[in-house]
Amino acid sequence: MLYNRERAIKYMKEAGVSAIIATSPKSITYFSGYSWPLESSMRQYMFTPEASSELMFSGFVLIPAEGEPTLILGSRFAMNSDDVWIRDVRLFGGNFPFDLSMSPAGFVGKAGEVMRGNSYETAAEALVAVMRERGLADGSRIGVEIEGMGDSGRLALAGLLPDATLLDCTKLIRLVRMVKTDAEIDRMRTAINIAERAATAAIEQAQPDGTLEAIEREYRIRLGEHCADFAAVQLAAGGVGLTTQPTYAPSRSEVVFTDWCAIYRNYWADIGMSFMFEAPPELVRTKDAALKECVAAGGRALRPGVRSSEVFRAMCDALAKGGIEGNEPQGHGIGLDVREYPIIVPDCGGRIVDDCIDVSADFPLEENMVINLEIGHFLPAIGAIQNEQSFIVRSGGGELLIPYSRRSPVLAL
């Protein structure tokens, strides 16, 4: 199971809500394990030209503070839910027009459930039926992830639940997802290990004056060998700006900034490193060492109770000691999204607010957060240097998610 049930219930109780409703594809994956790769891409106008750009295939997960959760899923995709951990799965909507002329007499298991049909026309109707069964439809305070719903969906749900108080809990769900379960950490460790090996292999085969397209092709191949999906690879062109242009070709003498992303079973990997075709000059070695110490200092600061701004300050102090001024390090949580809470930035007094929570944006860190730390340094006409690693927050300081072992031509760790 991916989601942290105890953490979700804690936030619900603090907010005074009886249940929360996940509506966005990634939150549905988090709370149920269900996913369909095209769910975030399919929009209503793609099937009905005059319709809106709202999601075509909506669904819900109802997570009550007491009792078991329910996954609400379109009938067409029910066969994709065999490995979800939620036992109560409700189907809605019509299915494909089946030709039964060659079919056997009976169907068992999930196929039988699909063939027997269902009594809910829409996802909202199924959700309301479950809420009535659970005693949540009348007089209850219910958190709803508004971000995953279009205007019509919100209005429809409000109309079907006139006696419930519906509250936006979009940011509450982000806070729940900040701290990773062991299952999530295992999946993220696999993701980043695949990405690190694939990126290193792509760099090792790179040739002077070869194109980014050739580097990317090798990266894609290596990811595919381990069932991971390509997300992005970008270089810093001549130390001036980032590029994904396939025809860009770094020169023999350039220090090449690289940033790589991949996705494995819905979880992101985000890594960064630099390489050279020639032995790096002293200036590059010195600055690279300062960047590595910046990330290492941030990693040492990743302890429970330390605020995000304190980690940022530790990284800035390390940069200053290394003689680098004017660069701002970056850091962020990572998981089902490439960037999640917490965000490692200075404390500007901002707050994270929805109808259910109101907390400082300068979060105190918690055990088992997974945080990506990075710093880039741009040297026009020479190139750019990048260092980026992911850590697990532990009581003794950040623990690297994987043991990085980068080889030449990558600038040594």
C-alpha positions in Angstrom: 0.0 0.0 0.0 1.4 3.4 -1.0 -0.6 5.8 1.2 0.0 6.6 4.8 -3.3 5.9 6.4 -2.3 7.1 9.9 -1.1 10.4 8.5 -4.3 10.9 6.5 -6.5 10.2 9.5 -4.4 12.6 11.6 -5.0 15.4 9.2 -8.7 14.6 8.9 -9.2 14.8 12.6 -7.3 18.0 12.9 -9.4 19.5 10.2 -12.6 18.2 11.7 -13.7 16.3 8.5 -15.3 12.9 8.4 -13.7 11.9 5.1 -11.7 13.2 2.2 -12.3 12.6 -1.5 -9.4 12.2 -3.9 -10.2 13.3 -7.4 -6.9 13.9 -9.4 -5.3 10.9 -11.1 -2.2 11.0 -9.0 -4.0 11.2 -5.7 -6.3 8.4 -6.8 -3.1 6.3 -7.5 -1.7 7.3 -4.1 -4.8 6.3 -2.1 -5.8 3.2 -4.1 -2.9 1.9 -6.3 -5.0 2.3 -9.4 -3.5 4.1 -12.4 -4.1 4.3 -16.1 -1.4 6.1 -18.1 -3.7 8.1 -20.3 -6.0 9.3 -17.6 -4.4 12.7 -17.2 -4.3 13.3 -20.9 -7.8 12.4 -22.0 -10.1 15.5 -22.1 -13.8 15.7 -22.8 -13.4 17.7 -26.0 -11.4 14.9 -27.5 -14.5 12.8 -27.7 -17.2 15.5 -27.9 -15.8 18.4 -29.9 -17.9 21.1 -28.3 -17.2 19.9 -24.7 -14.8 21.4 -22.2 -11.2 20.5 -21.4 -12.1 18.7 -18.2 -10.9 15.2 -17.7 -12.8 12.7 -19.7 -12.6 9.7 -17.4 -13.1 10.9 -13.8 -13.1 8.8 -10.7 -12.9 9.1 -7.0 -11.4 7.6 -3.9 -13.4 8.1 -0.7 -11.2 7.9 2.4 -13.3 8.0 5.6 -11.8 8.7 8.9 -13.5 5.5 10.1 -14.0 2.5 7.9 -12.5 1.2 4.7 -11.9 3.4 1.6 -13.8 3.0 -1.7 -12.5 3.3 -5.2 -15.0 4.6 -7.8 -14.0 3.7 -11.3 -15.4 3.7 -14.8 -16.6 0.3 -16.1 -14.3 0.4 -19.1 -11.2 0.4 -16.9 -12.3 -2.1 -14.2 -10.0 -4.8 -15.6 -7.1 -2.4 -14.7 -7.9 -2.6 -11.0 -7.0 -6.2 -10.2 -4.0 -5.3 -8.1 -5.5 -2.4 -6.1 -5.5 -2.8 -2.3 -9.0 -1.3 -1.9 -11.6 -4.0 -1.6 -14.7 -1.9 -2.2 -14.5 -0.9 -5.9 -17.7 0.6 -7.4 -18.1 0.9 -11.1 -20.0 3.5 -13.1 -20.9 4.3 -16.6 -21.4 2.2 -19.7 -18.9 -0.2 -21.2 -17.9 -1.1 -24.7 -20.6 -2.6 -27.0 -19.7 -6.3 -26.5 -20.2 -8.9 -29.3 -21.2 -12.0 -27.2 -21.9 -14.3 -30.2 -18.7 -16.3 -29.6 -18.5 -15.9 -25.8 -18.8 -18.7 -23.2 -21.9 -18.9 -21.0 -20.4 -17.4 -17.8 -17.7 -15.1 -16.6 -16.0 -15.2 -13.2 -13.9 -12.8 -11.1 -13.4 -9.2 -12.3 -14.7 -10.1 -15.8 -17.9 -11.4 -14.3 -18.4 -8.2 -12.3 -17.9 -6.1 -15.3 -20.3 -8.1 -17.4 -23.0 -8.0 -14.8 -23.0 -4.2 -15.1 -23.6 -1.6 -12.4 -26.3 0.7 -11.3 -24.5 4.0 -11.3 -24.5 6.2 -14.4 -21.9 8.7 -13.2 -19.0 8.8 -10.8 -20.7 11.4 -8.7 -23.8 9.2 -8.4 -21.7 6.3 -7.3 -19.8 8.5 -4.8 -23.1 9.8 -3.2 -24.5 6.3 -2.9 -21.4 5.1 -1.0 -21.5 8.2 1.2 -25.2 7.6 2.0 -24.3 4.0 3.0 -21.6 5.3 5.3 -23.8 8.0 6.8 -21.6 10.7 5.4 -24.1 12.5 3.2 -26.1 14.4 5.8 -24.5 17.0 8.1 -20.9 15.8 7.6 -17.9 18.0 6.8 -16.2 16.4 3.8 -12.8 17.4 2.3 -12.8 17.4 -1.5 -9.7 17.6 -3.7 -11.0 20.5 -5.8 -7.9 20.6 -8.0 -8.8 17.4 -9.7 -12.4 18.5 -10.6 -13.7 20.8 -13.3 -16.4 23.3 -12.6 -19.2 21.0 -13.8 -18.0 18.2 -11.5 -17.9 20.5 -8.5 -21.4 21.8 -9.1 -22.8 18.3 -9.8 -21.3 16.9 -6.5 -22.6 19.9 -4.5 -26.1 19.5 -6.0 -26.1 15.8 -5.0 -24.9 16.5 -1.5 -27.0 19.5 -0.3 -26.8 18.5 3.3 -23.0 18.0 3.5 -20.4 20.7 3.9 -17.9 20.3 1.1 -14.4 21.8 1.9 -11.4 22.2 -0.4 -8.7 19.8 0.9 -6.3 19.9 -2.1 -3.4 21.1 -0.1 -4.2 18.9 2.9 -3.6 15.9 0.5 -0.3 17.4 -0.6 0.7 17.5 3.1 -0.3 13.9 3.6 1.8 12.9 0.6 4.9 14.7 1.9 6.0 11.9 4.1 6.7 8.6 2.2 5.8 5.1 3.2 8.3 2.3 3.0 6.5 1.1 -0.2 6.9 4.5 -1.8 10.6 4.7 -0.8 11.2 1.3 -2.3 9.6 2.3 -5.5 11.5 5.6 -5.6 14.8 3.9 -4.9 14.2 1.6 -7.9 13.3 4.6 -10.1 16.4 6.6 -9.2 18.7 3.6 -9.5 17.4 2.9 -13.0 17.7 6.6 -14.0 21.2 6.9 -12.6 22.5 3.8 -14.4 20.8 4.9 -17.7 22.2 8.4 -17.5 25.7 7.2 -16.7 25.6 4.8 -19.6 24.4 7.5 -22.0 27.2 9.8 -20.9 29.8 7.0 -21.3 28.8 6.5 -25.0 28.6 10.3 -25.8 31.1 11.6 -28.4 32.6 15.0 -28.8 30.4 17.0 -31.1 27.7 14.3 -30.9 24.2 15.5 -30.5 21.8 15.6 -27.5 19.6 13.3 -29.6 22.2 10.6 -29.5 22.6 10.9 -25.7 18.8 10.9 -25.2 18.4 7.8 -27.4 20.8 5.8 -25.3 19.1 7.0 -22.1 15.7 6.0 -23.4 16.9 2.6 -24.4 18.5 1.9 -21.0 15.3 3.1 -19.2 13.2 0.9 -21.4 15.2 -2.2 -20.5 14.0 -1.8 -16.9 10.4 -0.7 -17.7 10.9 2.9 -16.7 9.5 5.8 -18.8 11.5 8.7 -20.2 10.4 12.1 -18.8 13.2 14.5 -19.8 16.9 15.1 -20.4 18.3 18.6 -20.8 21.8 20.2 -21.1 23.0 23.7 -20.4 24.0 24.9 -23.9 27.4 26.6 -23.7 26.7 27.5 -20.1 24.1 30.0 -21.1 20.7 28.3 -20.8 19.0 25.0 -20.7 18.1 23.2 -23.9 16.3 20.0 -24.9 17.1 20.7 -28.6 18.0 17.4 -30.2 20.6 18.9 -32.5 22.6 20.6 -29.8 26.2 19.2 -29.7 28.5 20.0 -26.8 32.1 20.7 -27.8 35.1 18.7 -26.7 36.2 21.3 -24.2 32.8 22.1 -22.7 31.8 21.1 -19.2 28.4 19.7 -19.8 25.6 20.2 -17.3 23.0 17.4 -17.5 19.6 17.0 -15.9 17.7 13.7 -16.2 14.1 12.6 -15.2 12.4 9.3 -15.5 9.3 7.6 -14.1 9.0 4.1 -12.7 5.6 2.8 -11.7 4.3 6.3 -11.4 7.2 7.6 -9.2 9.7 10.2 -10.4 13.5 10.1 -10.4 15.3 13.4 -10.8 19.1 13.5 -11.1 21.9 15.8 -12.3 25.6 15.6 -13.0 28.3 17.1 -15.2 30.8 15.5 -17.5 33.7 16.5 -19.8 35.4 14.8 -22.7 38.8 16.3 -21.6 40.4 16.4 -18.1 38.7 19.3 -16.2 40.8 22.4 -15.6 41.5 23.5 -12.1 38.8 26.1 -12.1 36.1 23.6 -13.0 37.4 21.1 -10.4 37.4 23.7 -7.7 33.9 24.9 -8.5 32.6 21.4 -8.9 33.9 20.5 -5.4 32.1 23.5 -4.0 28.8 22.4 -5.5 29.2 18.9 -4.2 29.8 20.2 -0.7 26.7 22.5 -1.1 24.5 19.4 -1.7 26.3 17.4 1.0 25.8 20.2 3.6 22.1 20.3 2.7 22.0 16.6 3.1 23.5 16.7 6.6 20.9 19.3 7.6 17.9 17.0 6.6 16.8 16.0 10.1 13.3 15.9 11.6 12.3 19.3 13.1 14.7 21.3 10.9 12.8 23.8 8.8 13.1 24.0 5.0 14.7 27.5 5.2 17.5 26.2 7.5 18.4 23.6 4.9 18.5 26.3 2.3 20.8 28.4 4.5 23.1 25.5 5.1 23.5 25.0 1.4 24.1 28.8 0.8 26.7 28.9 3.6 28.6 25.9 2.0 28.6 27.7 -1.4 30.0 30.9 0.2 32.8 28.9 1.9 33.6 27.4 -1.5 33.9 30.9 -3.0 30.7 30.9 -5.0 28.4 33.9 -4.7 25.1 34.7 -6.4 23.9 31.1 -6.9 20.8 29.9 -5.1 20.5 26.2 -4.4 17.3 24.4 -4.9 15.5 21.6 -3.1 12.1 19.9 -3.2 10.1 16.8 -2.3 9.7 14.2 -5.0 7.3 11.3 -5.5 4.2 11.0 -7.7 5.1 14.5 -8.9 8.5 15.7 -9.9 8.2 18.5 -7.4 6.2 18.0 -4.1 6.2 19.6 -0.7 8.4 20.6 1.0 10.1 23.2 -1.1 13.6 24.2 0.1 13.6 28.0 -0.1 14.1 31.0 2.3 11.3 31.7 4.7 9.3 34.5 3.1 6.4 34.3 5.6 4.1 32.4 3.2 1.4 30.0 4.3 -0.2 26.9 2.8 -3.9 27.4 3.0 -7.1 25.6 1.9 -10.5 25.1 3.7 -8.9 22.4 5.9 -5.4 23.5 6.7 -3.4 26.7 7.4 0.3 26.1 8.1 3.6 27.9 7.5 5.2 27.2 4.1 8.5 26.9 5.9 7.8 23.3 6.9 9.7 21.5 9.8 11.0 18.4 8.1 9.7 14.9 9.1 11.2 11.5 9.1 10.8 9.7 5.7 10.4 12.7 3.6 12.3 12.2 0.3 14.0 15.5 -0.8 15.9 16.3 -3.9 18.8 18.8 -3.5 20.5 20.5 -6.4 22.8 23.3 -7.4 23.9 24.4 -10.9 26.7 26.9 -11.8 26.8 28.6 -15.2 30.1 29.5 -16.9 29.3 31.1 -20.3 31.5 29.8 -23.1 33.0 27.2 -20.7 29.8 25.3 -19.8 27.9 24.6 -16.6 28.3 22.4 -13.6 25.4 20.5 -12.0 25.0 18.3 -8.9 21.7 16.8 -7.9 20.9 14.0 -5.5 17.9 12.7 -3.5 17.9 12.0 0.3 15.6 10.5 2.9 15.2 12.6 6.0 16.6 10.6 8.9 17.3 11.5 12.6 21.1 11.6 12.0 20.8 13.6 8.7 19.9 12.9 5.2 20.4 9.4 3.9 21.2 9.1 0.1 18.4 7.3 -1.6 20.9 5.3 -3.5 24.8 4.9 -3.3 25.8 7.1 -6.3 28.9 5.7 -8.0 29.5 7.9 -11.0 32.5 7.1 -13.3 34.6 9.1 -15.7 33.8 11.1 -17.9 31.3 12.2 -15.1 33.1 14.6 -12.8 34.0 12.4 -9.8 31.8 12.5 -6.7 
